[in-house]
């Protein structure tokens, strides 16, 4: 049997990633083992994807059962798992209609196209302006990366889609200065994940809702990272009490099996008539069967209460460590999406600290160059959580 190593990555794969030095080969719960058998506590959950941990028994059972039944049928036909999943999301959210794709970028691409198409259908081609926020992240397609507020990801690919405006996050006056009758949509993350785990204020999101109503624009919530229990609510909009017109979800929806969803109202959905937008793999029976089970588990009130409790434990543990280490200026976030901003001495070194954590058998993330991001599985066990925090403290002491 061929033994592949980290060097193989450098030899055969396009170098648009720079993965860790070790290769995970097996995971169970919140523990991962590498090729040498070394174990790691996973506080990344695959960037907020493995919300129920690695290879949970109940999801493995669903995947096996569906894998012996029907894998793919295309959207020339529908299938029972997609109908089940769609029905559950409609039942448990504001939405009346759902469309499925494969990634967060595709869900956001669909949401942005739908907003533009709805505006054309109801108001005309002149209503095309999209307002987004600086440091936001909405995906890597040319449209979504242009709407995202980080030029480092969008520059260098030639002309960008037009009529996109970026303003500072949580700055209502800046939004008021650019919104007008030509605005078709505002897209916002309830918590900006990639730029340092920055939560929106309640007043800001409520005011965005009011402005969209005033100017007949659509409010899009990008809940690719915050959805499915990550913040301690089924979706973050439920915590804020602000209902969007369109919501996107992905990451945790099938616990790592690729799937995404765009949720909206019946009225808005009519602008996606047959042939206007589509995807080959969206609504795949395998992905939808797994996602339906994930939705059942995470939407339970008791499960969400446990997430909120674990969140308190995580924040308290980080603050206790920081009292001695003086490593962070602030610990912020919601649920089990927590960012710890590094003191000036360690600015630009978040990635180095993640690599150092690997040496101690811990997997953590960055959220920009100055913030450590903690996004463990929502059901991480007491033993794994305690061991992970111990290893983090050992890594900090070694600094």
C-alpha beads as a LAMMPS data file, in Angstrom:
LAMMPS data file: protein, C-alpha beads

399 atoms
398 bonds

1 atom types
1 bond types

-500.0 500.0 xlo xhi
-500.0 500.0 ylo yhi
-500.0 500.0 zlo zhi

Masses

1 110.0

Atoms # bond

1 1 1 0.000 0.000 0.000
2 1 1 1.377 3.421 -0.969
3 1 1 2.269 5.575 2.038
4 1 1 1.299 9.176 1.384
5 1 1 2.927 11.971 3.368
6 1 1 2.639 15.708 3.794
7 1 1 5.310 15.982 1.083
8 1 1 2.865 14.383 -1.375
9 1 1 0.655 17.459 -0.986
10 1 1 3.520 19.674 -2.145
11 1 1 4.164 17.407 -5.107
12 1 1 0.716 16.812 -6.604
13 1 1 -1.800 19.355 -5.296
14 1 1 -2.212 22.972 -6.313
15 1 1 -0.594 25.038 -3.579
16 1 1 -3.546 27.270 -2.727
17 1 1 -3.551 25.829 0.797
18 1 1 -0.851 25.386 3.406
19 1 1 -2.080 22.529 5.591
20 1 1 -0.622 21.439 8.929
21 1 1 2.442 19.235 9.084
22 1 1 0.462 16.203 10.283
23 1 1 -2.219 14.265 8.395
24 1 1 -5.389 13.282 10.281
25 1 1 -6.473 9.766 9.348
26 1 1 -9.243 8.996 11.843
27 1 1 -11.669 10.889 14.043
28 1 1 -14.279 10.021 16.628
29 1 1 -16.185 12.551 18.670
30 1 1 -13.808 15.457 19.221
31 1 1 -10.619 13.403 19.025
32 1 1 -8.501 12.983 15.893
33 1 1 -5.552 10.653 15.266
34 1 1 -2.746 11.228 12.784
35 1 1 -0.689 8.773 10.718
36 1 1 1.629 8.084 13.656
37 1 1 -1.220 7.455 16.077
38 1 1 -0.835 10.737 17.955
39 1 1 -4.157 12.054 19.236
40 1 1 -5.436 15.628 19.056
41 1 1 -8.419 17.323 20.666
42 1 1 -10.300 19.067 17.875
43 1 1 -11.459 22.599 18.729
44 1 1 -11.975 23.420 15.025
45 1 1 -14.714 20.945 14.039
46 1 1 -13.557 21.360 10.457
47 1 1 -14.135 25.151 10.604
48 1 1 -17.515 24.898 12.360
49 1 1 -18.626 21.991 10.155
50 1 1 -18.469 18.829 12.279
51 1 1 -21.016 20.236 14.721
52 1 1 -21.744 16.746 16.072
53 1 1 -18.113 15.664 16.052
54 1 1 -16.371 13.117 13.875
55 1 1 -18.261 10.058 12.623
56 1 1 -21.236 10.215 15.027
57 1 1 -22.934 6.824 15.127
58 1 1 -26.424 8.081 14.288
59 1 1 -25.206 9.916 11.165
60 1 1 -23.026 7.016 10.034
61 1 1 -26.111 4.797 10.251
62 1 1 -28.165 7.212 8.089
63 1 1 -25.349 7.526 5.537
64 1 1 -24.976 3.747 5.240
65 1 1 -28.711 3.249 4.841
66 1 1 -29.073 5.936 2.187
67 1 1 -25.859 4.782 0.501
68 1 1 -27.543 1.454 -0.192
69 1 1 -30.734 3.110 -1.459
70 1 1 -30.204 6.106 -3.780
71 1 1 -27.131 8.309 -4.253
72 1 1 -28.070 10.717 -7.005
73 1 1 -31.030 11.351 -9.274
74 1 1 -30.456 14.962 -10.533
75 1 1 -33.063 17.703 -10.390
76 1 1 -34.971 16.286 -13.349
77 1 1 -36.502 14.238 -10.526
78 1 1 -37.076 14.929 -6.876
79 1 1 -36.314 12.525 -4.030
80 1 1 -37.671 11.715 -0.607
81 1 1 -34.663 12.907 1.481
82 1 1 -34.728 16.383 -0.114
83 1 1 -38.468 16.649 0.537
84 1 1 -37.968 15.601 4.152
85 1 1 -35.128 18.066 4.733
86 1 1 -36.938 20.924 3.003
87 1 1 -40.067 20.288 5.038
88 1 1 -38.133 20.295 8.315
89 1 1 -36.334 23.580 7.538
90 1 1 -39.611 25.250 6.567
91 1 1 -41.233 23.951 9.742
92 1 1 -38.426 25.168 12.015
93 1 1 -37.615 28.594 10.465
94 1 1 -39.219 31.717 8.991
95 1 1 -38.861 30.270 5.492
96 1 1 -41.588 29.049 3.165
97 1 1 -39.257 27.815 0.402
98 1 1 -35.813 26.173 0.333
99 1 1 -33.270 25.504 -2.391
100 1 1 -30.228 23.272 -1.898
101 1 1 -26.689 23.558 -3.266
102 1 1 -23.304 22.181 -2.183
103 1 1 -21.343 24.918 -0.414
104 1 1 -21.740 28.206 1.395
105 1 1 -20.403 30.089 -1.611
106 1 1 -23.054 28.504 -3.835
107 1 1 -25.813 29.325 -1.358
108 1 1 -24.666 32.952 -1.207
109 1 1 -24.292 33.086 -4.992
110 1 1 -27.896 31.912 -5.271
111 1 1 -29.067 34.420 -2.652
112 1 1 -27.390 37.343 -4.421
113 1 1 -28.684 36.269 -7.830
114 1 1 -32.182 35.852 -6.399
115 1 1 -32.083 39.330 -4.837
116 1 1 -31.024 40.895 -8.149
117 1 1 -33.595 38.879 -10.117
118 1 1 -36.388 39.773 -7.678
119 1 1 -35.490 43.451 -8.026
120 1 1 -35.540 43.217 -11.830
121 1 1 -38.893 41.417 -11.769
122 1 1 -40.571 43.936 -9.463
123 1 1 -38.739 47.246 -9.924
124 1 1 -36.565 47.121 -13.041
125 1 1 -32.902 46.773 -13.956
126 1 1 -31.848 50.005 -12.272
127 1 1 -32.378 48.461 -8.801
128 1 1 -29.161 46.455 -8.557
129 1 1 -26.997 47.919 -5.762
130 1 1 -25.802 45.434 -3.131
131 1 1 -24.556 46.734 0.222
132 1 1 -22.031 44.581 2.057
133 1 1 -19.597 45.148 4.902
134 1 1 -15.870 45.576 5.161
135 1 1 -14.031 42.477 6.408
136 1 1 -17.044 40.285 5.550
137 1 1 -16.640 36.879 3.901
138 1 1 -19.278 35.293 1.675
139 1 1 -17.434 32.711 -0.435
140 1 1 -14.900 32.318 -3.236
141 1 1 -16.899 32.540 -6.450
142 1 1 -16.213 35.746 -8.364
143 1 1 -19.574 37.223 -7.337
144 1 1 -19.385 36.246 -3.657
145 1 1 -15.726 37.186 -3.271
146 1 1 -16.523 40.584 -4.782
147 1 1 -19.426 41.060 -2.391
148 1 1 -17.168 39.981 0.494
149 1 1 -15.370 42.902 2.069
150 1 1 -11.759 41.682 1.889
151 1 1 -9.934 42.909 -1.249
152 1 1 -7.065 40.463 -0.671
153 1 1 -9.451 37.695 -1.770
154 1 1 -11.051 39.506 -4.714
155 1 1 -8.210 41.485 -6.310
156 1 1 -6.224 40.070 -9.206
157 1 1 -8.987 38.295 -11.128
158 1 1 -9.883 40.981 -13.620
159 1 1 -13.113 43.011 -13.673
160 1 1 -15.458 42.440 -10.746
161 1 1 -19.255 42.403 -10.790
162 1 1 -20.511 45.989 -10.579
163 1 1 -22.757 47.940 -8.200
164 1 1 -21.405 46.506 -4.942
165 1 1 -20.731 48.895 -2.049
166 1 1 -18.781 48.097 1.142
167 1 1 -19.254 50.021 4.385
168 1 1 -17.943 49.508 7.935
169 1 1 -19.617 46.748 9.974
170 1 1 -21.931 47.843 12.806
171 1 1 -21.932 51.415 11.396
172 1 1 -25.532 52.351 10.730
173 1 1 -24.737 55.899 9.576
174 1 1 -22.465 54.457 6.882
175 1 1 -25.337 52.301 5.608
176 1 1 -27.739 55.229 5.619
177 1 1 -25.229 57.219 3.557
178 1 1 -25.261 54.721 0.670
179 1 1 -28.692 53.057 0.689
180 1 1 -31.178 54.410 -1.832
181 1 1 -33.981 53.357 -4.156
182 1 1 -31.437 51.581 -6.396
183 1 1 -30.474 49.189 -3.568
184 1 1 -31.710 45.636 -4.094
185 1 1 -30.132 43.946 -1.060
186 1 1 -28.031 44.187 2.073
187 1 1 -26.044 41.054 2.933
188 1 1 -24.658 40.609 6.434
189 1 1 -23.178 37.966 8.713
190 1 1 -24.762 38.125 12.202
191 1 1 -21.230 37.379 13.393
192 1 1 -18.341 38.127 11.053
193 1 1 -16.343 34.919 11.357
194 1 1 -13.271 35.172 9.155
195 1 1 -12.410 38.711 10.230
196 1 1 -12.052 38.028 13.950
197 1 1 -15.406 36.752 15.285
198 1 1 -17.125 40.165 15.385
199 1 1 -20.797 40.039 16.458
200 1 1 -23.311 42.483 15.032
201 1 1 -25.203 44.513 17.603
202 1 1 -28.910 43.921 18.000
203 1 1 -29.685 47.570 17.202
204 1 1 -27.620 47.366 13.999
205 1 1 -29.422 44.320 12.598
206 1 1 -32.826 45.669 13.609
207 1 1 -32.050 48.948 11.847
208 1 1 -30.912 47.099 8.713
209 1 1 -34.296 45.380 8.691
210 1 1 -36.073 48.727 8.936
211 1 1 -33.940 50.293 6.193
212 1 1 -34.572 47.365 3.842
213 1 1 -38.303 47.704 4.417
214 1 1 -38.106 51.449 3.801
215 1 1 -36.211 51.096 0.498
216 1 1 -37.856 47.859 -0.671
217 1 1 -34.549 46.013 -0.535
218 1 1 -34.015 42.431 0.609
219 1 1 -32.119 41.609 3.799
220 1 1 -29.844 38.580 3.366
221 1 1 -28.385 36.846 6.417
222 1 1 -25.273 34.793 5.675
223 1 1 -25.539 32.099 8.357
224 1 1 -23.126 29.708 6.680
225 1 1 -21.013 29.648 9.850
226 1 1 -23.473 30.809 12.521
227 1 1 -26.355 28.505 11.571
228 1 1 -27.305 25.088 12.947
229 1 1 -26.752 25.723 16.642
230 1 1 -23.296 27.314 16.486
231 1 1 -24.375 30.419 18.434
232 1 1 -26.610 28.545 20.867
233 1 1 -29.754 29.156 18.787
234 1 1 -30.870 27.033 15.848
235 1 1 -30.068 30.050 13.655
236 1 1 -28.547 33.298 14.915
237 1 1 -31.430 35.404 13.553
238 1 1 -33.596 33.809 16.236
239 1 1 -31.376 35.265 18.978
240 1 1 -31.500 38.723 17.428
241 1 1 -35.224 38.689 16.786
242 1 1 -34.637 39.978 13.252
243 1 1 -36.153 38.016 10.365
244 1 1 -34.264 38.212 7.056
245 1 1 -35.792 37.886 3.602
246 1 1 -33.182 35.324 2.530
247 1 1 -30.954 33.158 4.710
248 1 1 -28.043 30.969 3.665
249 1 1 -26.768 27.924 5.527
250 1 1 -24.035 25.366 4.858
251 1 1 -21.054 24.186 6.955
252 1 1 -22.763 22.204 9.749
253 1 1 -25.911 21.316 7.814
254 1 1 -24.814 17.720 7.151
255 1 1 -21.896 17.588 9.611
256 1 1 -19.285 17.536 6.840
257 1 1 -21.164 16.000 3.941
258 1 1 -21.242 18.846 1.379
259 1 1 -24.603 20.598 1.269
260 1 1 -25.930 24.139 1.562
261 1 1 -29.341 25.750 1.639
262 1 1 -30.933 29.032 0.690
263 1 1 -34.141 29.809 2.597
264 1 1 -36.668 32.470 1.638
265 1 1 -40.352 33.356 1.334
266 1 1 -42.788 32.058 -1.242
267 1 1 -43.136 35.510 -2.851
268 1 1 -39.403 36.079 -3.305
269 1 1 -38.773 32.509 -4.448
270 1 1 -41.037 33.004 -7.468
271 1 1 -38.214 34.918 -9.183
272 1 1 -36.373 31.609 -9.490
273 1 1 -38.707 30.083 -12.059
274 1 1 -37.624 26.843 -13.798
275 1 1 -34.364 27.354 -15.669
276 1 1 -33.339 30.623 -13.978
277 1 1 -30.821 28.994 -11.615
278 1 1 -29.721 25.432 -10.931
279 1 1 -27.095 22.976 -9.757
280 1 1 -26.306 19.372 -10.666
281 1 1 -25.637 18.031 -7.182
282 1 1 -27.890 20.287 -5.094
283 1 1 -30.494 18.283 -3.182
284 1 1 -28.396 15.115 -3.406
285 1 1 -30.214 12.290 -1.554
286 1 1 -27.098 11.260 0.413
287 1 1 -26.458 14.779 1.700
288 1 1 -30.115 15.489 2.407
289 1 1 -30.635 12.262 4.365
290 1 1 -27.716 13.095 6.658
291 1 1 -28.759 16.752 6.966
292 1 1 -32.313 15.824 7.974
293 1 1 -30.903 13.875 10.915
294 1 1 -28.565 16.754 11.847
295 1 1 -31.521 19.149 11.853
296 1 1 -33.486 16.797 14.127
297 1 1 -30.651 16.635 16.664
298 1 1 -29.468 20.250 16.720
299 1 1 -32.913 21.884 16.723
300 1 1 -33.857 20.234 20.027
301 1 1 -34.158 22.894 22.784
302 1 1 -32.239 20.721 25.246
303 1 1 -29.345 20.351 22.798
304 1 1 -29.181 24.115 22.236
305 1 1 -29.239 24.712 25.996
306 1 1 -26.175 22.468 26.320
307 1 1 -24.394 24.551 23.653
308 1 1 -25.048 27.738 25.623
309 1 1 -23.781 26.080 28.810
310 1 1 -20.595 24.877 27.100
311 1 1 -20.094 28.361 25.703
312 1 1 -20.014 29.794 29.218
313 1 1 -17.470 27.162 30.231
314 1 1 -15.241 27.943 27.246
315 1 1 -15.272 31.699 27.784
316 1 1 -14.641 31.308 31.521
317 1 1 -11.766 28.889 30.883
318 1 1 -10.129 31.248 28.377
319 1 1 -10.520 34.219 30.690
320 1 1 -9.063 32.241 33.602
321 1 1 -6.038 31.295 31.496
322 1 1 -5.708 34.887 30.355
323 1 1 -5.621 36.229 33.895
324 1 1 -2.264 34.509 34.273
325 1 1 -0.968 34.616 30.707
326 1 1 -2.122 38.113 29.631
327 1 1 -2.289 36.808 26.052
328 1 1 -5.638 38.272 24.944
329 1 1 -7.099 41.761 24.874
330 1 1 -10.659 40.455 24.569
331 1 1 -12.593 37.189 24.292
332 1 1 -15.785 37.566 22.240
333 1 1 -18.356 35.674 20.215
334 1 1 -21.486 33.668 20.793
335 1 1 -22.208 30.030 21.558
336 1 1 -19.280 27.904 20.425
337 1 1 -17.918 30.447 17.963
338 1 1 -15.411 32.299 20.128
339 1 1 -12.579 34.606 19.114
340 1 1 -9.685 35.538 21.403
341 1 1 -7.828 38.622 20.172
342 1 1 -4.092 38.512 20.808
343 1 1 -2.168 41.259 22.582
344 1 1 0.022 43.450 20.387
345 1 1 3.134 41.391 21.132
346 1 1 1.566 38.457 19.270
347 1 1 -0.028 40.373 16.396
348 1 1 0.407 38.505 13.134
349 1 1 1.240 35.282 14.970
350 1 1 -2.148 33.577 15.275
351 1 1 -1.195 30.944 12.669
352 1 1 2.092 30.255 14.506
353 1 1 0.165 29.680 17.739
354 1 1 -2.162 27.236 15.978
355 1 1 0.869 25.301 14.759
356 1 1 2.308 25.359 18.271
357 1 1 -0.978 23.997 19.625
358 1 1 -0.663 21.032 17.245
359 1 1 2.574 20.069 19.009
360 1 1 0.577 19.763 22.231
361 1 1 -2.174 17.666 20.632
362 1 1 -4.696 20.446 20.096
363 1 1 -6.362 21.757 16.912
364 1 1 -7.491 25.404 16.906
365 1 1 -8.175 28.014 14.200
366 1 1 -7.347 31.574 13.294
367 1 1 -9.829 34.336 12.458
368 1 1 -7.469 36.741 10.778
369 1 1 -3.795 37.224 11.757
370 1 1 -4.478 38.426 15.322
371 1 1 -7.341 36.253 16.578
372 1 1 -7.505 32.634 17.737
373 1 1 -10.857 31.051 16.876
374 1 1 -12.396 28.289 18.968
375 1 1 -15.212 26.334 17.297
376 1 1 -15.396 22.884 18.929
377 1 1 -18.134 20.376 18.213
378 1 1 -21.415 21.440 19.787
379 1 1 -21.589 18.112 21.635
380 1 1 -17.940 17.893 22.724
381 1 1 -17.698 15.623 25.776
382 1 1 -16.705 16.894 29.216
383 1 1 -13.533 14.811 29.121
384 1 1 -12.457 16.062 25.688
385 1 1 -13.262 19.669 26.548
386 1 1 -11.270 19.505 29.784
387 1 1 -8.300 17.823 28.102
388 1 1 -8.361 20.336 25.255
389 1 1 -8.255 23.290 27.644
390 1 1 -5.432 21.632 29.595
391 1 1 -3.422 21.250 26.410
392 1 1 -4.111 24.861 25.447
393 1 1 -2.879 26.014 28.864
394 1 1 0.252 23.872 28.473
395 1 1 0.912 25.437 25.076
396 1 1 0.506 28.944 26.515
397 1 1 2.865 28.107 29.395
398 1 1 5.462 26.891 26.895
399 1 1 5.468 30.302 25.219

Bonds

1 1 1 2
2 1 2 3
3 1 3 4
4 1 4 5
5 1 5 6
6 1 6 7
7 1 7 8
8 1 8 9
9 1 9 10
10 1 10 11
11 1 11 12
12 1 12 13
13 1 13 14
14 1 14 15
15 1 15 16
16 1 16 17
17 1 17 18
18 1 18 19
19 1 19 20
20 1 20 21
21 1 21 22
22 1 22 23
23 1 23 24
24 1 24 25
25 1 25 26
26 1 26 27
27 1 27 28
28 1 28 29
29 1 29 30
30 1 30 31
31 1 31 32
32 1 32 33
33 1 33 34
34 1 34 35
35 1 35 36
36 1 36 37
37 1 37 38
38 1 38 39
39 1 39 40
40 1 40 41
41 1 41 42
42 1 42 43
43 1 43 44
44 1 44 45
45 1 45 46
46 1 46 47
47 1 47 48
48 1 48 49
49 1 49 50
50 1 50 51
51 1 51 52
52 1 52 53
53 1 53 54
54 1 54 55
55 1 55 56
56 1 56 57
57 1 57 58
58 1 58 59
59 1 59 60
60 1 60 61
61 1 61 62
62 1 62 63
63 1 63 64
64 1 64 65
65 1 65 66
66 1 66 67
67 1 67 68
68 1 68 69
69 1 69 70
70 1 70 71
71 1 71 72
72 1 72 73
73 1 73 74
74 1 74 75
75 1 75 76
76 1 76 77
77 1 77 78
78 1 78 79
79 1 79 80
80 1 80 81
81 1 81 82
82 1 82 83
83 1 83 84
84 1 84 85
85 1 85 86
86 1 86 87
87 1 87 88
88 1 88 89
89 1 89 90
90 1 90 91
91 1 91 92
92 1 92 93
93 1 93 94
94 1 94 95
95 1 95 96
96 1 96 97
97 1 97 98
98 1 98 99
99 1 99 100
100 1 100 101
101 1 101 102
102 1 102 103
103 1 103 104
104 1 104 105
105 1 105 106
106 1 106 107
107 1 107 108
108 1 108 109
109 1 109 110
110 1 110 111
111 1 111 112
112 1 112 113
113 1 113 114
114 1 114 115
115 1 115 116
116 1 116 117
117 1 117 118
118 1 118 119
119 1 119 120
120 1 120 121
121 1 121 122
122 1 122 123
123 1 123 124
124 1 124 125
125 1 125 126
126 1 126 127
127 1 127 128
128 1 128 129
129 1 129 130
130 1 130 131
131 1 131 132
132 1 132 133
133 1 133 134
134 1 134 135
135 1 135 136
136 1 136 137
137 1 137 138
138 1 138 139
139 1 139 140
140 1 140 141
141 1 141 142
142 1 142 143
143 1 143 144
144 1 144 145
145 1 145 146
146 1 146 147
147 1 147 148
148 1 148 149
149 1 149 150
150 1 150 151
151 1 151 152
152 1 152 153
153 1 153 154
154 1 154 155
155 1 155 156
156 1 156 157
157 1 157 158
158 1 158 159
159 1 159 160
160 1 160 161
161 1 161 162
162 1 162 163
163 1 163 164
164 1 164 165
165 1 165 166
166 1 166 167
167 1 167 168
168 1 168 169
169 1 169 170
170 1 170 171
171 1 171 172
172 1 172 173
173 1 173 174
174 1 174 175
175 1 175 176
176 1 176 177
177 1 177 178
178 1 178 179
179 1 179 180
180 1 180 181
181 1 181 182
182 1 182 183
183 1 183 184
184 1 184 185
185 1 185 186
186 1 186 187
187 1 187 188
188 1 188 189
189 1 189 190
190 1 190 191
191 1 191 192
192 1 192 193
193 1 193 194
194 1 194 195
195 1 195 196
196 1 196 197
197 1 197 198
198 1 198 199
199 1 199 200
200 1 200 201
201 1 201 202
202 1 202 203
203 1 203 204
204 1 204 205
205 1 205 206
206 1 206 207
207 1 207 208
208 1 208 209
209 1 209 210
210 1 210 211
211 1 211 212
212 1 212 213
213 1 213 214
214 1 214 215
215 1 215 216
216 1 216 217
217 1 217 218
218 1 218 219
219 1 219 220
220 1 220 221
221 1 221 222
222 1 222 223
223 1 223 224
224 1 224 225
225 1 225 226
226 1 226 227
227 1 227 228
228 1 228 229
229 1 229 230
230 1 230 231
231 1 231 232
232 1 232 233
233 1 233 234
234 1 234 235
235 1 235 236
236 1 236 237
237 1 237 238
238 1 238 239
239 1 239 240
240 1 240 241
241 1 241 242
242 1 242 243
243 1 243 244
244 1 244 245
245 1 245 246
246 1 246 247
247 1 247 248
248 1 248 249
249 1 249 250
250 1 250 251
251 1 251 252
252 1 252 253
253 1 253 254
254 1 254 255
255 1 255 256
256 1 256 257
257 1 257 258
258 1 258 259
259 1 259 260
260 1 260 261
261 1 261 262
262 1 262 263
263 1 263 264
264 1 264 265
265 1 265 266
266 1 266 267
267 1 267 268
268 1 268 269
269 1 269 270
270 1 270 271
271 1 271 272
272 1 272 273
273 1 273 274
274 1 274 275
275 1 275 276
276 1 276 277
277 1 277 278
278 1 278 279
279 1 279 280
280 1 280 281
281 1 281 282
282 1 282 283
283 1 283 284
284 1 284 285
285 1 285 286
286 1 286 287
287 1 287 288
288 1 288 289
289 1 289 290
290 1 290 291
291 1 291 292
292 1 292 293
293 1 293 294
294 1 294 295
295 1 295 296
296 1 296 297
297 1 297 298
298 1 298 299
299 1 299 300
300 1 300 301
301 1 301 302
302 1 302 303
303 1 303 304
304 1 304 305
305 1 305 306
306 1 306 307
307 1 307 308
308 1 308 309
309 1 309 310
310 1 310 311
311 1 311 312
312 1 312 313
313 1 313 314
314 1 314 315
315 1 315 316
316 1 316 317
317 1 317 318
318 1 318 319
319 1 319 320
320 1 320 321
321 1 321 322
322 1 322 323
323 1 323 324
324 1 324 325
325 1 325 326
326 1 326 327
327 1 327 328
328 1 328 329
329 1 329 330
330 1 330 331
331 1 331 332
332 1 332 333
333 1 333 334
334 1 334 335
335 1 335 336
336 1 336 337
337 1 337 338
338 1 338 339
339 1 339 340
340 1 340 341
341 1 341 342
342 1 342 343
343 1 343 344
344 1 344 345
345 1 345 346
346 1 346 347
347 1 347 348
348 1 348 349
349 1 349 350
350 1 350 351
351 1 351 352
352 1 352 353
353 1 353 354
354 1 354 355
355 1 355 356
356 1 356 357
357 1 357 358
358 1 358 359
359 1 359 360
360 1 360 361
361 1 361 362
362 1 362 363
363 1 363 364
364 1 364 365
365 1 365 366
366 1 366 367
367 1 367 368
368 1 368 369
369 1 369 370
370 1 370 371
371 1 371 372
372 1 372 373
373 1 373 374
374 1 374 375
375 1 375 376
376 1 376 377
377 1 377 378
378 1 378 379
379 1 379 380
380 1 380 381
381 1 381 382
382 1 382 383
383 1 383 384
384 1 384 385
385 1 385 386
386 1 386 387
387 1 387 388
388 1 388 389
389 1 389 390
390 1 390 391
391 1 391 392
392 1 392 393
393 1 393 394
394 1 394 395
395 1 395 396
396 1 396 397
397 1 397 398
398 1 398 399
